[in-house]
């Protein structure tokens, strides 16, 4: 049993927050994130969404923002106000590019609509490197995922990595516990707020307390068996994110998010009483 007395919650520094995050991300038997030590600039963020806001704001002045069909729908909300395109078929990516240095890409890993790494992830990263497309890597599902192994040194196009604790820990989505790692210093609203120490210290302290008590494998360790039972009972296909599974057109057509034949179903409500 884990209980936090908010009155006894001690504030943490950004340096401590960063240290705990780096340790937590790789404190796993099922996934790994290598090369993060080269992302030396670190900021507290209001979940991952603040990172996306600033990434799109910075790059939209001279680049088209690209997102793969089926990725986090939040991006499309901002895309209504900037030059924005969905990439429907990753292997046609080069065909839609207007030239080197004219695009920026957001991508999630695990991929939002699949619950596992995108099958074209390596190909996409190579194209981004060749065409000077800066990439923001969204690993918001890290705390509910397994079988994800990323060596950032292999993907020089990835310029920033962002994560939050909203998915792995119920109620923390309301506390906006996020982080951004960047290779180079980024002069934007996030860095400014951090430099003048306007972070949400309560959320930072909560996040540190959770990460110190629960590993990023906790959800699979606790719910893995029940997840497999549910997928069998509901006739769903397993994926690598414990709150998601894949359904079919006959029963789950309303869950299609743009990828033909793909129907991601959220089953977290069935796991909540485990």
VEXPA-755567 format. One record per residue (C-alpha): residue number from 1; residue in three letters; chain; x, y, z negated. Coordinates in pm, 1 decimal. Layout:
N
NUMI num residuo cadena     east    north       up
NUMI NUM     ALA      A        X        Y        Z
...
//
This chain:
274
NUMI num residuo cadena     east    north       up
NUMI   1     UNK      A      0.0      0.0      0.0
NUMI   2     UNK      A    135.9    342.2    102.7
NUMI   3     UNK      A     15.8    659.5    -66.8
NUMI   4     UNK      A    137.1   1015.0    -27.6
NUMI   5     UNK      A     66.8   1274.1   -292.5
NUMI   6     UNK      A     68.7   1592.9    -89.2
NUMI   7     UNK      A    147.7   1793.9   -400.7
NUMI   8     UNK      A    475.7   1606.6   -438.6
NUMI   9     UNK      A    570.8   1622.6    -71.4
NUMI  10     UNK      A    908.1   1791.8    -37.5
NUMI  11     UNK      A    983.9   2002.4    267.0
NUMI  12     UNK      A   1259.6   1885.7    500.0
NUMI  13     UNK      A   1506.0   2074.1    715.7
NUMI  14     UNK      A   1508.7   2046.3   1093.1
NUMI  15     UNK      A   1842.0   1863.9   1062.8
NUMI  16     UNK      A   1689.6   1599.9    835.4
NUMI  17     UNK      A   1383.3   1574.2   1058.6
NUMI  18     UNK      A   1607.1   1513.5   1360.3
NUMI  19     UNK      A   1817.7   1254.5   1177.3
NUMI  20     UNK      A   1515.1   1050.9   1066.5
NUMI  21     UNK      A   1364.8   1063.0   1415.7
NUMI  22     UNK      A   1685.1    938.8   1579.6
NUMI  23     UNK      A   1710.2    651.0   1332.6
NUMI  24     UNK      A   1339.8    563.2   1361.1
NUMI  25     UNK      A   1330.2    550.3   1740.1
NUMI  26     UNK      A   1591.0    274.1   1750.4
NUMI  27     UNK      A   1500.6     93.3   1426.4
NUMI  28     UNK      A   1337.9   -179.1   1634.7
NUMI  29     UNK      A   1373.5   -538.9   1742.3
NUMI  30     UNK      A   1155.1   -492.8   2050.3
NUMI  31     UNK      A   1264.4   -169.3   2217.8
NUMI  32     UNK      A   1562.4     61.3   2252.5
NUMI  33     UNK      A   1643.1    413.0   2365.3
NUMI  34     UNK      A   2010.7    447.8   2446.7
NUMI  35     UNK      A   2190.7    767.6   2542.7
NUMI  36     UNK      A   1983.2    994.1   2319.7
NUMI  37     UNK      A   2301.9   1117.4   2152.5
NUMI  38     UNK      A   2367.4   1322.7   2468.2
NUMI  39     UNK      A   2046.2   1516.5   2409.3
NUMI  40     UNK      A   2197.0   1742.8   2147.3
NUMI  41     UNK      A   1932.2   2016.1   2130.2
NUMI  42     UNK      A   1640.2   1922.6   1907.6
NUMI  43     UNK      A   1319.1   2104.9   1816.4
NUMI  44     UNK      A   1007.9   2033.6   1613.0
NUMI  45     UNK      A    699.7   2043.5   1836.5
NUMI  46     UNK      A    325.5   2046.0   1781.6
NUMI  47     UNK      A    288.7   1689.9   1908.3
NUMI  48     UNK      A    407.0   1617.8   2261.7
NUMI  49     UNK      A    157.0   1860.1   2416.3
NUMI  50     UNK      A    361.7   2166.4   2319.6
NUMI  51     UNK      A    658.2   2018.7   2505.0
NUMI  52     UNK      A    442.4   1965.9   2814.3
NUMI  53     UNK      A    310.5   2323.3   2794.5
NUMI  54     UNK      A    659.5   2470.2   2790.6
NUMI  55     UNK      A    800.3   2232.1   3053.0
NUMI  56     UNK      A    522.5   2324.9   3295.8
NUMI  57     UNK      A    545.1   2696.0   3211.6
NUMI  58     UNK      A    922.3   2706.9   3268.7
NUMI  59     UNK      A    926.5   2512.9   3594.4
NUMI  60     UNK      A    603.3   2628.4   3758.6
NUMI  61     UNK      A    751.3   2962.7   3859.2
NUMI  62     UNK      A    958.8   2800.4   4134.4
NUMI  63     UNK      A    865.9   2429.4   4139.8
NUMI  64     UNK      A    561.9   2214.7   4203.2
NUMI  65     UNK      A    470.2   2004.4   3899.4
NUMI  66     UNK      A    436.7   1634.2   3981.5
NUMI  67     UNK      A    253.0   1370.3   3778.1
NUMI  68     UNK      A    183.2   1009.0   3868.6
NUMI  69     UNK      A   -182.5    913.7   3905.0
NUMI  70     UNK      A   -298.5    754.7   3581.7
NUMI  71     UNK      A    -61.7    946.8   3356.7
NUMI  72     UNK      A   -169.0   1162.3   3060.4
NUMI  73     UNK      A   -474.3   1360.6   3173.8
NUMI  74     UNK      A   -368.3   1664.4   2972.2
NUMI  75     UNK      A   -124.4   1752.5   3252.0
NUMI  76     UNK      A   -409.2   1800.2   3500.3
NUMI  77     UNK      A   -570.1   2055.8   3266.4
NUMI  78     UNK      A   -261.0   2274.6   3295.1
NUMI  79     UNK      A   -221.4   2179.9   3660.5
NUMI  80     UNK      A   -534.7   2376.4   3744.5
NUMI  81     UNK      A   -335.9   2695.5   3685.4
NUMI  82     UNK      A     -6.7   2613.5   3862.5
NUMI  83     UNK      A    115.7   2441.1   4176.1
NUMI  84     UNK      A     44.5   2079.2   4085.0
NUMI  85     UNK      A     16.0   1742.4   4260.7
NUMI  86     UNK      A    -68.7   1387.1   4165.8
NUMI  87     UNK      A    157.2   1122.0   4317.2
NUMI  88     UNK      A    -81.7    843.2   4415.9
NUMI  89     UNK      A    175.6    604.1   4560.7
NUMI  90     UNK      A    525.4    624.2   4407.3
NUMI  91     UNK      A    685.0    467.6   4714.9
NUMI  92     UNK      A    554.0    758.6   4920.9
NUMI  93     UNK      A    715.8   1008.5   4682.0
NUMI  94     UNK      A    992.4   1115.6   4918.2
NUMI  95     UNK      A    735.6   1179.4   5190.4
NUMI  96     UNK      A    550.3   1442.9   4989.0
NUMI  97     UNK      A    857.0   1632.2   4869.7
NUMI  98     UNK      A    901.4   1974.7   5025.3
NUMI  99     UNK      A   1274.8   1986.6   4970.1
NUMI 100     UNK      A   1543.8   1954.8   4699.8
NUMI 101     UNK      A   1499.7   2164.8   4388.5
NUMI 102     UNK      A   1131.0   2236.9   4447.2
NUMI 103     UNK      A    961.5   1994.1   4207.6
NUMI 104     UNK      A    954.5   1884.8   3842.4
NUMI 105     UNK      A    809.7   1559.9   3705.7
NUMI 106     UNK      A    638.7   1450.1   3384.4
NUMI 107     UNK      A    623.5   1074.0   3323.7
NUMI 108     UNK      A    531.3    856.3   3027.0
NUMI 109     UNK      A    709.2    539.2   2912.6
NUMI 110     UNK      A    524.6    319.8   2838.9
NUMI 111     UNK      A    317.0    451.6   3127.0
NUMI 112     UNK      A    -15.1    584.1   3003.9
NUMI 113     UNK      A   -244.0    391.2   3238.1
NUMI 114     UNK      A    -56.6     58.7   3222.6
NUMI 115     UNK      A     51.2     37.4   2858.5
NUMI 116     UNK      A    394.1    -81.3   2976.9
NUMI 117     UNK      A    686.4     66.7   3167.0
NUMI 118     UNK      A    584.0    182.4   3514.2
NUMI 119     UNK      A    697.9    -84.5   3764.9
NUMI 120     UNK      A    847.5    186.2   3987.5
NUMI 121     UNK      A   1021.1    371.9   3703.5
NUMI 122     UNK      A   1378.4    309.1   3822.9
NUMI 123     UNK      A   1295.3    393.6   4182.9
NUMI 124     UNK      A   1125.6    717.8   4078.0
NUMI 125     UNK      A   1421.3    819.1   3861.1
NUMI 126     UNK      A   1660.6    762.7   4153.0
NUMI 127     UNK      A   1448.5    980.2   4381.2
NUMI 128     UNK      A   1438.6   1251.8   4114.6
NUMI 129     UNK      A   1816.1   1244.5   4081.6
NUMI 130     UNK      A   1874.1   1270.2   4456.4
NUMI 131     UNK      A   1623.5   1553.8   4504.7
NUMI 132     UNK      A   1711.4   1760.0   4196.9
NUMI 133     UNK      A   1380.8   1697.3   4020.1
NUMI 134     UNK      A   1406.8   1759.4   3643.8
NUMI 135     UNK      A   1212.6   1501.4   3443.7
NUMI 136     UNK      A   1036.9   1527.4   3109.2
NUMI 137     UNK      A   1013.4   1178.4   2959.4
NUMI 138     UNK      A    707.7   1128.0   2740.0
NUMI 139     UNK      A    750.9    844.3   2488.2
NUMI 140     UNK      A    443.0    923.6   2279.9
NUMI 141     UNK      A    347.0    552.6   2281.0
NUMI 142     UNK      A    681.1    445.6   2132.2
NUMI 143     UNK      A    529.0    355.8   1794.3
NUMI 144     UNK      A    267.7    125.9   1950.5
NUMI 145     UNK      A    490.0    -27.5   2219.6
NUMI 146     UNK      A    726.0   -319.2   2270.9
NUMI 147     UNK      A    950.3   -448.4   2550.6
NUMI 148     UNK      A   1069.7   -100.5   2647.7
NUMI 149     UNK      A   1444.2    -60.4   2698.2
NUMI 150     UNK      A   1567.1    269.1   2840.4
NUMI 151     UNK      A   1927.7    380.7   2880.4
NUMI 152     UNK      A   1907.2    753.1   2942.3
NUMI 153     UNK      A   2263.1    755.5   3075.0
NUMI 154     UNK      A   2132.3    569.5   3380.4
NUMI 155     UNK      A   1881.6    844.7   3458.8
NUMI 156     UNK      A   2054.4   1183.6   3485.9
NUMI 157     UNK      A   1733.3   1344.2   3615.7
NUMI 158     UNK      A   1578.9   1312.2   3268.5
NUMI 159     UNK      A   1645.9   1648.5   3105.6
NUMI 160     UNK      A   1421.7   1620.0   2801.8
NUMI 161     UNK      A   1253.5   1353.5   2590.8
NUMI 162     UNK      A    949.5   1410.4   2372.8
NUMI 163     UNK      A    768.7   1194.6   2119.7
NUMI 164     UNK      A    509.4   1225.7   1845.3
NUMI 165     UNK      A    352.0   1015.8   1570.1
NUMI 166     UNK      A    -11.1   1063.6   1679.1
NUMI 167     UNK      A    -54.1    719.2   1835.0
NUMI 168     UNK      A    115.5    493.7   1576.8
NUMI 169     UNK      A    -24.0    652.5   1260.4
NUMI 170     UNK      A   -393.0    728.6   1214.6
NUMI 171     UNK      A   -467.1   1084.6   1092.0
NUMI 172     UNK      A   -123.2   1214.6   1194.4
NUMI 173     UNK      A   -270.6   1318.0   1529.2
NUMI 174     UNK      A   -427.2   1607.2   1337.5
NUMI 175     UNK      A    -93.9   1708.6   1186.8
NUMI 176     UNK      A     89.6   1740.5   1519.7
NUMI 177     UNK      A    416.5   1570.6   1429.7
NUMI 178     UNK      A    633.0   1592.6   1739.4
NUMI 179     UNK      A    988.8   1636.1   1855.8
NUMI 180     UNK      A   1173.2   1743.7   2168.6
NUMI 181     UNK      A   1526.2   1641.0   2265.0
NUMI 182     UNK      A   1694.9   1830.3   2549.5
NUMI 183     UNK      A   2033.3   1787.5   2716.0
NUMI 184     UNK      A   2087.1   2160.1   2748.9
NUMI 185     UNK      A   1967.9   2449.1   2539.3
NUMI 186     UNK      A   1624.5   2563.9   2654.4
NUMI 187     UNK      A   1533.2   2926.4   2593.7
NUMI 188     UNK      A   1155.0   2908.1   2554.2
NUMI 189     UNK      A    876.2   2941.3   2298.6
NUMI 190     UNK      A    958.5   2612.7   2125.7
NUMI 191     UNK      A   1321.9   2697.4   2064.8
NUMI 192     UNK      A   1232.6   3049.7   1953.9
NUMI 193     UNK      A    982.7   2927.7   1692.6
NUMI 194     UNK      A   1233.2   2675.5   1562.3
NUMI 195     UNK      A   1512.7   2931.6   1545.4
NUMI 196     UNK      A   1304.4   3163.3   1327.8
NUMI 197     UNK      A   1197.1   2865.4   1115.1
NUMI 198     UNK      A    828.7   2879.4   1203.7
NUMI 199     UNK      A    790.6   2501.5   1218.2
NUMI 200     UNK      A    500.6   2334.2   1040.1
NUMI 201     UNK      A    702.7   2213.9    742.1
NUMI 202     UNK      A    413.7   2015.8    595.0
NUMI 203     UNK      A    374.4   1814.0    914.5
NUMI 204     UNK      A    750.6   1759.7    934.4
NUMI 205     UNK      A    755.7   1627.8    577.6
NUMI 206     UNK      A    459.3   1398.7    644.1
NUMI 207     UNK      A    627.8   1262.5    953.8
NUMI 208     UNK      A    950.7   1190.7    769.4
NUMI 209     UNK      A    759.4   1010.2    492.0
NUMI 210     UNK      A    580.4    787.6    744.7
NUMI 211     UNK      A    894.1    710.2    944.5
NUMI 212     UNK      A   1079.6    614.4    627.5
NUMI 213     UNK      A    804.8    368.2    530.3
NUMI 214     UNK      A    701.1    223.5    868.3
NUMI 215     UNK      A    923.7    113.7   1154.7
NUMI 216     UNK      A    826.6    169.0   1519.8
NUMI 217     UNK      A    749.3   -207.4   1528.7
NUMI 218     UNK      A    500.8   -186.0   1240.5
NUMI 219     UNK      A    187.8   -184.6   1454.0
NUMI 220     UNK      A    285.5   -492.2   1654.6
NUMI 221     UNK      A    393.4   -672.8   1338.0
NUMI 222     UNK      A     62.0   -595.5   1166.0
NUMI 223     UNK      A   -182.0   -621.5   1455.3
NUMI 224     UNK      A     -6.1   -838.9   1713.8
NUMI 225     UNK      A   -187.8  -1164.1   1634.0
NUMI 226     UNK      A   -524.8   -992.1   1614.9
NUMI 227     UNK      A   -449.7   -812.2   1942.7
NUMI 228     UNK      A   -392.6  -1142.8   2121.0
NUMI 229     UNK      A   -712.8  -1287.5   1972.9
NUMI 230     UNK      A   -912.1   -985.8   2087.9
NUMI 231     UNK      A   -773.4   -999.1   2439.7
NUMI 232     UNK      A   -871.4  -1365.5   2461.1
NUMI 233     UNK      A  -1217.7  -1304.1   2314.3
NUMI 234     UNK      A  -1288.0  -1002.6   2536.3
NUMI 235     UNK      A  -1118.0  -1150.3   2843.5
NUMI 236     UNK      A   -867.6   -866.3   2873.1
NUMI 237     UNK      A   -512.2   -870.9   3004.4
NUMI 238     UNK      A   -230.8   -809.1   2753.6
NUMI 239     UNK      A     -1.0   -510.8   2791.5
NUMI 240     UNK      A    292.8   -378.3   2588.8
NUMI 241     UNK      A     97.4   -116.9   2389.7
NUMI 242     UNK      A    -96.3   -265.0   2100.8
NUMI 243     UNK      A   -407.6    -47.5   2125.3
NUMI 244     UNK      A   -456.1    -99.1   2500.2
NUMI 245     UNK      A   -545.2   -386.3   2731.4
NUMI 246     UNK      A   -647.7   -411.2   3097.2
NUMI 247     UNK      A  -1003.1   -486.5   3205.0
NUMI 248     UNK      A  -1188.6   -529.7   3534.2
NUMI 249     UNK      A  -1411.1   -332.3   3770.2
NUMI 250     UNK      A  -1729.2   -520.1   3683.5
NUMI 251     UNK      A  -1719.1   -427.0   3313.9
NUMI 252     UNK      A  -1483.5   -130.7   3287.0
NUMI 253     UNK      A  -1519.8     82.1   3597.5
NUMI 254     UNK      A  -1565.8    397.6   3387.6
NUMI 255     UNK      A  -1212.7    353.9   3250.6
NUMI 256     UNK      A  -1042.8    389.4   3588.0
NUMI 257     UNK      A   -811.0    690.7   3572.2
NUMI 258     UNK      A   -707.1    720.4   3935.2
NUMI 259     UNK      A   -511.5    401.9   4007.3
NUMI 260     UNK      A   -705.3    165.8   4230.1
NUMI 261     UNK      A   -790.5   -159.9   4052.9
NUMI 262     UNK      A   -655.8    -52.0   3713.9
NUMI 263     UNK      A   -886.1    -27.0   3410.9
NUMI 264     UNK      A   -711.5     53.2   3084.7
NUMI 265     UNK      A   -930.2    -24.9   2785.1
NUMI 266     UNK      A   -867.5    108.0   2434.1
NUMI 267     UNK      A   -932.8   -159.2   2168.2
NUMI 268     UNK      A   -812.6     30.4   1860.9
NUMI 269     UNK      A  -1162.2     28.8   1706.4
NUMI 270     UNK      A  -1148.5   -351.4   1689.8
NUMI 271     UNK      A   -816.0   -338.6   1506.5
NUMI 272     UNK      A   -906.6    -76.3   1247.4
NUMI 273     UNK      A  -1029.4   -322.4    983.3
NUMI 274     UNK      A   -745.1   -570.6   1012.9
//
